[in-house]
């Protein structure tokens, strides 16, 4: 056997940043701290951290906040969230980076996180970690939104970014505008729970929807000439509807490729019994190794192979589990093997982006890895591993 030297290069996305200052916000300004978050923002400079003390008994800081600098917001008390009852508006600027961790917006549907308009001459980046939010509306031109480990009670609507390990009512990649300073990465939606659906309605980026648990995937726009993936997801739709759980209906006649593979699905037949529906003549759809409890029915033009209907599977939309004949039903290629190196299990636990990466059985409040990209095989050369994470 020939042995080859492998060089491993580890690239971490969580780089160390030299913060200019730490500014504290505490109830009534205790210990010389600021009494409001807005006052701390006014006093802060780009690169500062604003460390917020959760109030006793979960009482809120009642204020609307405008963030107009590159700042990081953290909780002073480990594992506890601070509560801001108000709208949080992020003003865009080229190169602006806003990090928000451990924020609770409470159960008020009117208080949202919003990006206030497009960015010109560069990009704005918004990072949201371990938060409890109402709605997120950051679908503006030249804006990247990375959100992980958060609960969004309503809609999460963004134009570009990485969305991992969140629970939301709906997740939508949406914009009709063209980014003038394009990001260099794809849209990545990995390991999320969406009550309604996961949707692409933007024409700027390839999208990758991996290992999610939701009630359907809807595609209404494509980047021209793009390659897009809907892979190893679980779709469970217990209420009857009028469209297929995999539904492509382009509002803009851009052409592109959509690979639908290794998914496990079950839905209640309503106005349609179709599993995969392509209403567009410009979307090149390939459907392989998908399994359905329903009879396998398609509508529209697509390339099909190794799809199976009337499969015995059990779904639990409380614990987000699936069992049955989805095991070892996915693509047998080594590139799609499960974490234990057995054949791909169709559904959200299959493949290297398994749900268990993002929702460990017992995290114990430990720091959370929210993204990991590694090649499946390597024989020589350099192995590049990209990862990122956050501390709760």
ChimeraX attribute file (.defattr): number of C-alpha atoms within 10 A of each C-alpha:
attribute: neighborCount
match mode: 1-to-1
recipient: residues
	/A:1	3
	/A:2	3
	/A:3	7
	/A:4	9
	/A:5	9
	/A:6	12
	/A:7	11
	/A:8	11
	/A:9	11
	/A:10	11
	/A:11	12
	/A:12	13
	/A:13	12
	/A:14	10
	/A:15	8
	/A:16	7
	/A:17	7
	/A:18	8
	/A:19	13
	/A:20	12
	/A:21	13
	/A:22	14
	/A:23	18
	/A:24	24
	/A:25	25
	/A:26	20
	/A:27	18
	/A:28	12
	/A:29	12
	/A:30	12
	/A:31	10
	/A:32	10
	/A:33	17
	/A:34	21
	/A:35	17
	/A:36	20
	/A:37	23
	/A:38	16
	/A:39	12
	/A:40	21
	/A:41	22
	/A:42	12
	/A:43	10
	/A:44	19
	/A:45	16
	/A:46	17
	/A:47	19
	/A:48	21
	/A:49	23
	/A:50	23
	/A:51	22
	/A:52	28
	/A:53	21
	/A:54	25
	/A:55	16
	/A:56	9
	/A:57	6
	/A:58	14
	/A:59	13
	/A:60	18
	/A:61	21
	/A:62	13
	/A:63	14
	/A:64	15
	/A:65	19
	/A:66	18
	/A:67	17
	/A:68	17
	/A:69	20
	/A:70	22
	/A:71	21
	/A:72	19
	/A:73	22
	/A:74	22
	/A:75	22
	/A:76	18
	/A:77	14
	/A:78	13
	/A:79	12
	/A:80	16
	/A:81	24
	/A:82	27
	/A:83	22
	/A:84	23
	/A:85	21
	/A:86	19
	/A:87	19
	/A:88	20
	/A:89	18
	/A:90	22
	/A:91	18
	/A:92	28
	/A:93	21
	/A:94	16
	/A:95	14
	/A:96	21
	/A:97	19
	/A:98	23
	/A:99	17
	/A:100	19
	/A:101	25
	/A:102	26
	/A:103	23
	/A:104	22
	/A:105	27
	/A:106	18
	/A:107	12
	/A:108	14
	/A:109	12
	/A:110	12
	/A:111	19
	/A:112	22
	/A:113	21
	/A:114	20
	/A:115	25
	/A:116	17
	/A:117	16
	/A:118	20
	/A:119	22
	/A:120	17
	/A:121	10
	/A:122	19
	/A:123	23
	/A:124	24
	/A:125	21
	/A:126	21
	/A:127	17
	/A:128	23
	/A:129	25
	/A:130	24
	/A:131	22
	/A:132	24
	/A:133	25
	/A:134	24
	/A:135	24
	/A:136	23
	/A:137	19
	/A:138	27
	/A:139	26
	/A:140	26
	/A:141	26
	/A:142	26
	/A:143	30
	/A:144	24
	/A:145	24
	/A:146	20
	/A:147	26
	/A:148	27
	/A:149	26
	/A:150	23
	/A:151	22
	/A:152	22
	/A:153	21
	/A:154	19
	/A:155	19
	/A:156	28
	/A:157	21
	/A:158	28
	/A:159	27
	/A:160	31
	/A:161	23
	/A:162	21
	/A:163	25
	/A:164	27
	/A:165	26
	/A:166	26
	/A:167	23
	/A:168	24
	/A:169	19
	/A:170	21
	/A:171	28
	/A:172	21
	/A:173	25
	/A:174	23
	/A:175	21
	/A:176	15
	/A:177	15
	/A:178	13
	/A:179	22
	/A:180	14
	/A:181	15
	/A:182	16
	/A:183	17
	/A:184	7
	/A:185	13
	/A:186	15
	/A:187	25
	/A:188	21
	/A:189	25
	/A:190	29
	/A:191	31
	/A:192	28
	/A:193	26
	/A:194	23
	/A:195	20
	/A:196	17
	/A:197	22
	/A:198	25
	/A:199	22
	/A:200	26
	/A:201	20
	/A:202	25
	/A:203	23
	/A:204	24
	/A:205	25
	/A:206	23
	/A:207	27
	/A:208	20
	/A:209	23
	/A:210	29
	/A:211	33
	/A:212	31
	/A:213	30
	/A:214	28
	/A:215	24
	/A:216	24
	/A:217	21
	/A:218	20
	/A:219	21
	/A:220	18
	/A:221	26
	/A:222	29
	/A:223	20
	/A:224	18
	/A:225	13
	/A:226	17
	/A:227	17
	/A:228	21
	/A:229	18
	/A:230	21
	/A:231	29
	/A:232	35
	/A:233	31
	/A:234	30
	/A:235	26
	/A:236	24
	/A:237	21
	/A:238	13
	/A:239	10
	/A:240	13
	/A:241	15
	/A:242	11
	/A:243	19
	/A:244	24
	/A:245	26
	/A:246	21
	/A:247	21
	/A:248	25
	/A:249	17
	/A:250	21
	/A:251	12
	/A:252	17
	/A:253	16
	/A:254	17
	/A:255	19
	/A:256	18
	/A:257	19
	/A:258	23
	/A:259	17
	/A:260	22
	/A:261	25
	/A:262	33
	/A:263	29
	/A:264	31
	/A:265	29
	/A:266	26
	/A:267	22
	/A:268	16
	/A:269	18
	/A:270	13
	/A:271	11
	/A:272	15
	/A:273	21
	/A:274	21
	/A:275	24
	/A:276	22
	/A:277	22
	/A:278	21
	/A:279	14
	/A:280	20
	/A:281	15
	/A:282	18
	/A:283	25
	/A:284	17
	/A:285	24
	/A:286	16
	/A:287	20
	/A:288	20
	/A:289	24
	/A:290	28
	/A:291	30
	/A:292	24
	/A:293	19
	/A:294	19
	/A:295	15
	/A:296	17
	/A:297	15
	/A:298	17
	/A:299	14
	/A:300	12
	/A:301	16
	/A:302	17
	/A:303	10
	/A:304	14
	/A:305	12
	/A:306	14
	/A:307	17
	/A:308	19
	/A:309	16
	/A:310	12
	/A:311	18
	/A:312	14
	/A:313	17
	/A:314	14
	/A:315	19
	/A:316	10
	/A:317	16
	/A:318	6
	/A:319	7
	/A:320	16
	/A:321	15
	/A:322	22
	/A:323	14
	/A:324	11
	/A:325	17
	/A:326	27
	/A:327	18
	/A:328	17
	/A:329	22
	/A:330	29
	/A:331	21
	/A:332	15
	/A:333	9
	/A:334	14
	/A:335	15
	/A:336	22
	/A:337	20
	/A:338	20
	/A:339	16
	/A:340	10
	/A:341	13
	/A:342	15
	/A:343	21
	/A:344	28
	/A:345	27
	/A:346	31
	/A:347	32
	/A:348	29
	/A:349	26
	/A:350	32
	/A:351	28
	/A:352	24
	/A:353	24
	/A:354	22
	/A:355	27
	/A:356	16
	/A:357	20
	/A:358	22
	/A:359	18
	/A:360	10
	/A:361	8
	/A:362	7
	/A:363	10
	/A:364	9
	/A:365	10
	/A:366	11
	/A:367	11
	/A:368	21
	/A:369	18
	/A:370	22
	/A:371	22
	/A:372	15
	/A:373	12
	/A:374	12
	/A:375	11
	/A:376	11
	/A:377	9
	/A:378	9
	/A:379	10
	/A:380	11
	/A:381	11
	/A:382	12
	/A:383	16
	/A:384	14
	/A:385	14
	/A:386	15
	/A:387	16
	/A:388	15
	/A:389	16
	/A:390	16
	/A:391	14
	/A:392	20
